[in-house]
Amino acid sequence: MPLLHISLRAGKPDSYRQAIFDGLYRAMTEVFDVPEDDQFMVITEHEAANFRYGASYLDIARSDDLVFICITANNTRTDEQKKALFRRIVDLLGEAPGLRPEDVFINLTEVDKVNWSLGNGIAQYA
């Protein structure tokens, strides 16, 4: 049950944002075995003055098309699955909406299953 928060600079068309949603969902189903309809994602757009990044941190040449992807997921995946997920996300977002690999910034935060309530005040995974 991943929860994804995606942040990018304002001004991209709906089709661009939908391609990000679609690519992320596809990567999650293919690599993390996320079930069908397990889609909990939000995109937040920011004006240039409210979107800051290191343009060359770690010798990676980022542009204003940078997308921050923060994933919260159960701590049940191997390191290899995580690496595969990062690679698949970059590949799919390169296909559509055409993001450069340098502009895909991913952060994965893992939590215990008991830390989720998906509705009704119940810890469904506990």
Disulfide bonds with the S-S distance in Angstrom:
none
